Amino acid sequence: MRGPSTTRGQSLQIGAILLFGFLLIGLTTAQASLVPADVSRAELDHSQRVADQAVALSTAAFETRVTGRPQPTTLDLGPDYPDRLLFVYPPPAAGTLRTTEPSTLAIDNAAAVTDNGSFDTFWNGTSRSYETRAITYEPRYRELDAALRYRLEHGVLAARHDSAASIEMATNRQPVVDETEISLLVVDGELSATGIDTESVVIERVTDATTVEIDNSGGPIRLRLPTQLPAATWRDTILDSQSAVDSVAVAGDVATVTLDSAETYELTIHKLTVGTNATASSATYLRNASGTDSDYSFDVRDQYNDRIDGTATVWVYNDSNYGSPYTSFTVPADLQPRPPGERCYTLRKGVTDVDAPATYESTAGGCS
């Protein structure tokens, strides 16, 4: 026959087992409900925070374009989940910030208005094209379904969820066309960051914001802009109320903006760089510089219409006389170019024609 102490011992063991079972059930229930709720709250907080940071990135691009000063900003790539004792939380999902592959931006039928400092050796109605990129950010969440994806293109910040997109444009930041001002953004550089950390982004403007007065040549001026936005968004939101815009069409991820042929426009092409591996501008054409403080009757311009003033010797040669700027020319790397059958010149900043070093010529002659 068992004594009272044995019965009490069994009761304590059973009570402990039951208590432990209730604890396990409670922890399991909390793990199944509390942890997803905490994760959802953390992701919602991150979603709201990154929305503000995306706007800040757009603002940095705008201010850099206007002022020319680099504008640093940050973006939290992923959410930060809480860490509670006794509970198991999943690792945060990584977000991705990157630049897209280059796409072509083009300007058709634009001719410079001829004057004493004309740009019409380059802007002569010929289509001009530039490689540009968009900046995108895509978060990843474990619980939150409504994850917005962000894309900054042509100064426009688009927040997209599934097939719907909203546009963020602050007051006085009209992109692309503002009355008769055309302001185009070319973005260069490679940016690629994936994770949950805070990523620092510095946007720089590497052009001088040179403005060229243009009108149409052989047809209306057309802007062909790579885009992921529909035509209705361009017409009703981005270019809404712009009387100089005749029409907007989107086909094959290209928005074609046709401008009023009766207007004269001020064209400025800004190049912004972000990340690494940005390409340098190159000598592209000669511009008439008569009446300026230049030592020569023309100067060398890049594709963004900025003057190239390098301290090193700049070689320019063509088959015309010295006083006439030409679009067709090359700037070779060879320090002693010998172009067969072409006239060549040596241009050096701060040195007049009389004091310039001797030219080089091909074995067949032809340089003067």
C-alpha positions in Angstrom: 0.0 0.0 0.0 1.4 3.4 -1.1 1.8 6.2 1.4 0.6 9.8 1.1 4.1 11.1 0.1 4.1 9.0 -3.0 0.8 10.3 -4.1 1.8 13.9 -3.5 5.0 13.3 -5.6 3.0 12.0 -8.5 0.6 15.0 -8.3 3.5 17.4 -8.5 5.0 15.7 -11.5 1.7 15.7 -13.3 1.2 19.3 -12.4 4.7 20.2 -13.7 4.1 18.4 -17.0 0.7 20.1 -17.4 2.2 23.5 -16.7 5.1 22.9 -19.1 2.5 21.8 -21.7 0.5 24.9 -21.2 3.7 27.0 -21.5 4.6 25.3 -24.8 1.1 25.8 -26.1 1.3 29.5 -25.1 4.7 30.0 -26.7 3.6 28.2 -29.9 0.4 30.3 -30.1 2.5 33.5 -29.5 5.0 32.4 -32.1 2.3 31.9 -34.6 0.5 35.2 -33.9 2.8 37.7 -32.2 5.9 37.2 -34.4 4.0 37.7 -37.7 2.3 40.8 -36.2 5.7 42.2 -35.1 7.1 41.5 -38.5 4.1 43.2 -40.2 4.5 46.3 -38.0 8.3 46.5 -38.7 7.7 46.2 -42.5 4.9 48.8 -42.4 7.2 51.2 -40.6 9.9 50.5 -43.1 7.5 51.0 -46.0 6.5 54.4 -44.7 10.1 55.4 -43.9 11.4 54.3 -47.3 8.6 56.2 -49.1 10.0 59.4 -47.5 13.6 58.4 -48.4 12.6 57.8 -52.0 11.2 61.3 -52.2 14.4 62.6 -50.6 16.4 60.8 -53.4 14.2 62.5 -56.0 14.7 65.9 -54.3 18.5 65.3 -54.2 18.5 64.7 -58.0 16.5 67.9 -58.6 18.7 70.0 -56.3 21.9 68.6 -57.9 20.5 69.4 -61.3 19.7 73.0 -60.3 22.7 73.9 -58.1 25.5 71.6 -59.4 26.4 70.7 -55.8 26.5 67.0 -54.9 23.6 65.9 -52.8 24.0 62.9 -50.5 21.0 60.9 -49.3 20.4 57.6 -47.7 17.9 54.7 -48.1 17.2 51.8 -45.8 17.3 48.8 -47.9 15.4 46.4 -45.6 13.3 46.4 -42.4 14.7 45.8 -38.9 12.7 43.1 -37.1 12.4 43.1 -33.3 14.3 40.6 -31.2 12.2 39.1 -28.3 13.5 36.5 -25.9 12.0 33.0 -26.4 10.7 33.8 -29.9 12.2 33.0 -33.3 12.1 35.8 -35.9 13.0 35.3 -39.6 15.9 37.2 -41.0 14.8 40.4 -42.8 14.2 40.2 -46.5 16.8 42.1 -48.5 15.8 45.1 -50.7 17.6 46.1 -53.9 18.7 49.6 -55.0 20.2 49.8 -58.5 20.5 51.6 -61.7 18.9 50.0 -64.8 20.8 49.0 -67.9 21.4 52.0 -70.3 18.6 53.0 -72.6 18.6 55.6 -75.4 17.3 59.1 -75.1 17.0 61.0 -78.3 16.2 64.4 -79.7 14.9 64.7 -83.3 14.7 67.7 -85.6 16.4 70.2 -83.3 18.4 73.0 -84.9 20.2 75.8 -83.1 19.1 79.3 -83.7 22.0 80.9 -85.6 23.8 83.8 -84.0 27.3 84.9 -83.4 28.0 82.1 -81.0 26.1 79.4 -82.8 25.8 75.8 -81.9 24.4 74.8 -85.3 27.5 72.8 -86.3 26.1 70.1 -84.0 22.4 71.1 -83.6 21.5 71.1 -87.2 18.4 68.9 -87.3 20.3 65.6 -87.1 18.9 63.3 -84.4 21.1 63.3 -81.3 21.1 60.4 -78.8 22.4 59.8 -75.3 22.6 56.7 -73.1 20.7 57.1 -69.8 19.6 55.0 -66.8 16.8 55.0 -64.2 17.3 54.5 -60.5 15.1 51.8 -59.0 14.4 50.5 -55.5 12.5 47.3 -54.8 11.9 46.1 -51.2 11.2 42.5 -50.1 8.8 41.8 -47.3 7.7 38.5 -45.6 4.3 39.6 -44.3 3.4 42.9 -46.0 1.7 42.4 -49.3 1.5 46.1 -50.6 5.2 46.6 -51.3 5.7 49.6 -53.6 8.5 49.6 -56.1 10.2 52.9 -56.9 11.7 54.2 -60.1 13.3 57.6 -60.7 13.3 58.5 -64.4 13.7 61.9 -66.1 13.3 63.6 -62.8 10.0 61.8 -62.1 9.6 59.5 -59.1 7.1 56.7 -59.8 5.8 54.4 -57.0 4.3 51.3 -58.5 2.3 48.4 -57.1 1.3 45.7 -59.5 -0.1 47.6 -62.6 -1.0 50.9 -60.8 1.5 53.7 -60.4 1.5 57.0 -58.6 3.7 59.9 -59.4 5.6 62.2 -57.0 6.4 65.6 -58.4 6.9 68.5 -56.0 5.8 72.1 -56.8 8.1 74.0 -59.2 9.9 70.8 -60.4 8.3 70.4 -63.8 10.4 67.8 -65.5 11.3 67.6 -69.2 9.2 70.4 -70.6 8.3 73.6 -68.8 6.7 76.1 -71.1 9.4 76.6 -73.7 12.2 75.2 -71.6 13.4 71.6 -72.3 15.5 70.1 -69.4 16.7 66.6 -70.0 18.4 64.4 -67.4 21.0 61.9 -68.5 21.9 59.5 -65.6 25.2 57.6 -65.8 27.0 55.2 -63.4 26.4 51.8 -61.9 24.7 51.4 -58.6 23.9 48.0 -57.2 23.2 47.4 -53.5 21.2 44.5 -52.0 20.7 43.9 -48.3 19.1 45.4 -45.2 21.6 48.0 -44.3 21.3 51.8 -44.9 22.8 52.7 -48.3 24.4 56.1 -48.9 23.8 57.6 -52.3 25.6 60.6 -53.7 24.3 62.3 -56.9 26.6 64.6 -58.8 26.1 66.8 -61.8 29.1 66.7 -64.1 27.9 69.1 -66.8 27.9 72.9 -66.8 24.2 73.3 -67.7 24.9 75.0 -71.0 21.7 76.1 -72.7 21.2 76.1 -76.4 18.3 78.0 -78.2 16.7 75.6 -80.7 13.8 75.5 -83.1 12.5 72.8 -85.4 14.2 71.6 -88.6 12.5 69.4 -91.2 9.6 68.6 -88.8 8.5 69.2 -85.2 11.0 68.6 -82.4 10.5 65.2 -80.9 11.9 63.9 -77.6 12.2 60.1 -77.3 12.5 59.1 -73.7 12.9 55.6 -72.3 10.1 54.9 -69.8 8.1 52.4 -67.8 5.1 54.7 -67.5 2.0 54.7 -69.6 1.1 57.4 -72.1 -1.9 58.5 -69.9 0.5 59.2 -67.0 2.8 61.3 -69.3 -0.2 63.2 -70.7 -2.3 63.7 -67.7 0.3 64.1 -64.9 3.8 64.7 -66.0 3.2 67.0 -69.0 -0.3 68.2 -68.0 -1.1 71.8 -69.0 2.1 72.2 -71.1 0.8 74.1 -74.1 4.0 73.5 -76.0 3.4 69.8 -76.1 1.4 68.7 -79.1 1.2 65.0 -78.4 2.6 62.2 -76.3 2.7 58.5 -77.3 4.3 55.5 -75.7 5.3 52.4 -77.6 8.0 49.8 -76.9 8.9 51.5 -73.6 9.6 54.8 -75.3 7.6 58.0 -74.7 7.6 60.2 -77.8 6.9 63.8 -76.9 6.1 66.0 -80.0 6.5 69.8 -79.5 4.7 72.7 -81.0 6.6 73.7 -84.2 5.7 77.4 -83.8 7.8 77.8 -80.6 11.5 78.4 -80.0 12.9 76.4 -77.1 15.8 76.6 -74.6 17.5 73.2 -74.4 19.6 72.1 -71.5 21.0 68.6 -71.1 22.2 67.7 -67.5 24.3 64.7 -66.8 24.1 63.2 -63.3 26.3 60.5 -62.1 25.7 58.0 -59.3 27.6 55.0 -58.1 30.7 53.9 -60.0 32.0 53.5 -63.6 30.5 56.6 -65.0 31.8 57.5 -68.5 33.7 60.7 -69.2 32.4 63.3 -71.7 34.3 63.5 -75.0 35.1 66.1 -77.6 32.2 66.0 -80.0 32.0 69.1 -82.2 33.5 72.6 -82.9 31.5 75.7 -82.2 32.0 79.1 -83.7 33.6 81.3 -81.0 34.0 84.5 -82.9 33.9 87.5 -80.6 34.7 85.6 -77.4 37.8 85.6 -75.3 39.0 82.4 -76.9 42.4 82.3 -78.5 40.8 80.7 -81.5 37.8 81.4 -83.7 36.1 78.2 -82.5 36.1 76.1 -79.4 35.7 72.4 -78.7 32.4 71.2 -77.2 31.3 67.9 -75.8 27.9 66.2 -76.5 26.3 68.2 -73.6 27.4 71.4 -75.3 30.0 72.2 -72.6 33.3 73.7 -73.5 36.4 71.4 -73.2 39.2 73.4 -71.7 41.8 70.8 -70.8 45.3 71.9 -70.0 46.7 69.2 -72.2 47.1 69.6 -76.0 43.9 69.1 -77.9 44.3 67.8 -81.4 41.7 68.8 -84.0 42.1 68.2 -87.7 39.7 68.5 -90.7 39.9 69.3 -94.3 38.7 72.9 -94.1 40.4 76.2 -93.3 41.3 77.2 -89.7 38.6 79.8 -89.2 35.6 77.5 -89.9 34.2 75.1 -87.3 33.3 71.7 -88.6 31.2 68.9 -87.1 33.2 66.2 -88.7 36.5 65.8 -86.9 38.3 63.4 -84.6 40.5 63.9 -81.5 43.1 61.1 -81.6 45.0 59.8 -78.6 48.3 59.7 -80.7 50.4 62.7 -79.7 51.7 63.0 -83.3 48.7 62.2 -85.5 49.3 61.7 -89.2 46.0 61.8 -91.0 46.6 61.1 -94.7 45.4 63.8 -97.0 43.9 66.0 -94.2 44.9 69.3 -92.8 45.7 69.2 -89.1 46.0 71.8 -86.3 47.4 71.8 -82.8 45.3 73.7 -80.3 46.6 74.5 -76.9 44.8 76.5 -74.2 46.4 79.9 -73.8 48.6 79.7 -76.9 47.9 81.9 -79.9 48.0 80.6 -83.5 51.3 82.4 -84.0 53.0 80.7 -81.0 51.4 77.3 -81.5 53.8 74.4 -82.1 54.3 73.0 -85.6 51.7 70.8 -87.0 52.3 67.2 -88.0 51.4 65.8 -91.4 51.2 62.5 -93.3 54.1 61.3 -95.3 52.1 62.4 -98.4 52.0 66.0 -97.0 48.8 68.1 -96.9 49.1 69.9 -93.6 49.5 73.6 -93.6 
